[in-house]
Amino acid sequence: MAAPLLVLDDIRKVYTRGRIVRRPTFTLQANLSLDEAGIVGVVGPNGAGKTTLFEMMTGSNAPTSGRVLVAGTDIHGVKYRERDRLAIHYHQSYQVRRFRKRVPSAFLAPSPTRTPLVHLFDEPQFNLQDGYIGFMLDFFRKLRNDGRLVILCMHPTAAWHLDILAEIAGRFLFVAGGGVTPMADFGALVADPRCRAYLGPEMTKAADAICPGAVHSST
């Protein structure tokens, strides 16, 4: 039986401040498994830790505790220059994030794969010119159909952002309050009171128009 494509095994990231006494300023933790190829949408307030989560998933930010497993391999134990053969992080404008090197690469293992199994898109800038959005959505679907896991983070500021998420993502992760909550589908996401508070009245109204049953299912 094949290993899940991505496992966050009780990962916890703690940021601290202070020269003598280190005091926690932010904590993010997650424990979940994304077993199969698919497209997962990620949403949550600014500063909730979405980019930190992506960096831990792709090996550029080491968790304080826990493991990130990509197809059964601990990505933080893989040579830095080969981690993007397991999971790759595109940060806006599709720039690839750089790694923070802490352990000499000679002490790390080679990647067991040559091409990424997990593709993470961090708030990509969709061009509104004719056909571009459709091209990108087809690209995400092709990755999924090729057995890849696509994770798409968006910060909805317009109704069409919600349209994209509802159309392309089969599952969702909501990042807030120091945790990561899996959501089965778009309806479950927009029915969650925390998500509705994050979206605000205008975006919540747009979400309800896309998925009218969400409000009813939350009551």
SULTA-V136044 format. One record per residue. N is the residue number from 1. RES is the residue in three letters. PSI is psi in whole degrees, 0 to 359 (none if undefined). Layout:
n | res | psi
N | RES | PSI
N | RES | PSI
This chain:
n | res | psi
1 | MET | 129
2 | ALA | 146
3 | ALA | 151
4 | PRO | 148
5 | LEU | 322
6 | LEU | 127
7 | VAL | 127
8 | LEU | 100
9 | ASP | 88
10 | ASP | 46
11 | ILE | 146
12 | ARG | 128
13 | LYS | 124
14 | VAL | 122
15 | TYR | 138
16 | THR | 166
17 | ARG | 148
18 | GLY | 136
19 | ARG | 321
20 | ILE | 304
21 | VAL | 114
22 | ARG | 120
23 | ARG | 134
24 | PRO | 135
25 | THR | 337
26 | PHE | 137
27 | THR | 133
28 | LEU | 132
29 | GLN | 152
30 | ALA | 147
31 | ASN | 100
32 | LEU | 166
33 | SER | 128
34 | LEU | 101
35 | ASP | 326
36 | GLU | 168
37 | ALA | 146
38 | GLY | 184
39 | ILE | 122
40 | VAL | 126
41 | GLY | 142
42 | VAL | 127
43 | VAL | 162
44 | GLY | 162
45 | PRO | 157
46 | ASN | 137
47 | GLY | 3
48 | ALA | 344
49 | GLY | 18
50 | LYS | 314
51 | THR | 320
52 | THR | 318
53 | LEU | 314
54 | PHE | 318
55 | GLU | 322
56 | MET | 321
57 | MET | 328
58 | THR | 4
59 | GLY | 9
60 | SER | 356
61 | ASN | 111
62 | ALA | 133
63 | PRO | 152
64 | THR | 324
65 | SER | 163
66 | GLY | 178
67 | ARG | 151
68 | VAL | 115
69 | LEU | 124
70 | VAL | 112
71 | ALA | 39
72 | GLY | 354
73 | THR | 132
74 | ASP | 108
75 | ILE | 333
76 | HIS | 356
77 | GLY | 7
78 | VAL | 148
79 | LYS | 139
80 | TYR | 315
81 | ARG | 353
82 | GLU | 0
83 | ARG | 329
84 | ASP | 359
85 | ARG | 349
86 | LEU | 305
87 | ALA | 138
88 | ILE | 139
89 | HIS | 116
90 | TYR | 116
91 | HIS | 108
92 | GLN | 173
93 | SER | 17
94 | TYR | 26
95 | GLN | 141
96 | VAL | 130
97 | ARG | 146
98 | ARG | 155
99 | PHE | 150
100 | ARG | 112
101 | LYS | 123
102 | ARG | 329
103 | VAL | 135
104 | PRO | 135
105 | SER | 334
106 | ALA | 337
107 | PHE | 0
108 | LEU | 163
109 | ALA | 154
110 | PRO | 157
111 | SER | 139
112 | PRO | 352
113 | THR | 160
114 | ARG | 337
115 | THR | 150
116 | PRO | 139
117 | LEU | 336
118 | VAL | 128
119 | HIS | 121
120 | LEU | 121
121 | PHE | 114
122 | ASP | 98
123 | GLU | 59
124 | PRO | 148
125 | GLN | 98
126 | PHE | 126
127 | ASN | 133
128 | LEU | 3
129 | GLN | 157
130 | ASP | 126
131 | GLY | 346
132 | TYR | 315
133 | ILE | 316
134 | GLY | 321
135 | PHE | 315
136 | MET | 319
137 | LEU | 322
138 | ASP | 325
139 | PHE | 316
140 | PHE | 317
141 | ARG | 322
142 | LYS | 317
143 | LEU | 315
144 | ARG | 314
145 | ASN | 338
146 | ASP | 9
147 | GLY | 15
148 | ARG | 157
149 | LEU | 122
150 | VAL | 126
151 | ILE | 118
152 | LEU | 114
153 | CYS | 128
154 | MET | 148
155 | HIS | 93
156 | PRO | 118
157 | THR | 0
158 | ALA | 155
159 | ALA | 326
160 | TRP | 337
161 | HIS | 317
162 | LEU | 323
163 | ASP | 317
164 | ILE | 312
165 | LEU | 315
166 | ALA | 325
167 | GLU | 320
168 | ILE | 328
169 | ALA | 135
170 | GLY | 333
171 | ARG | 168
172 | PHE | 155
173 | LEU | 130
174 | PHE | 121
175 | VAL | 117
176 | ALA | 154
177 | GLY | 27
178 | GLY | 9
179 | GLY | 171
180 | VAL | 118
181 | THR | 119
182 | PRO | 142
183 | MET | 134
184 | ALA | 327
185 | ASP | 181
186 | PHE | 323
187 | GLY | 316
188 | ALA | 323
189 | LEU | 307
190 | VAL | 348
191 | ALA | 342
192 | ASP | 126
193 | PRO | 326
194 | ARG | 320
195 | CYS | 321
196 | ARG | 322
197 | ALA | 321
198 | TYR | 317
199 | LEU | 325
200 | GLY | 168
201 | PRO | 314
202 | GLU | 311
203 | MET | 328
204 | THR | 318
205 | LYS | 318
206 | ALA | 320
207 | ALA | 320
208 | ASP | 327
209 | ALA | 327
210 | ILE | 321
211 | CYS | 78
212 | PRO | 333
213 | GLY | 352
214 | ALA | 317
215 | VAL | 316
216 | HIS | 321
217 | SER | 342
218 | SER | 353
219 | THR | none
